Amino acid sequence: VVVSPHDTVPNVIDKDGEETIAVAVYAETEGVVVYVDRHGNQRQIRVPSLIWVPILVKQIKATGTTATGISVGIAPR
């Protein structure tokens, strides 16, 4: 699922339009991804380009995120 980073609007959304937790992050260009984890803590990680990184993500933040072309993997329910 393609994600547009945003600081306040939930942006990890499942196919039914519900907020969910992603199980991986992917970026077309390497850089930093600032995210909120499943416990509500803000964290950051440097991600390489074109590789899925297995982390649990509730939201991708805009401020501080330098990676572009971000997608998240959502596990089926």
Disulfide bonds with the S-S distance in Angstrom:
none
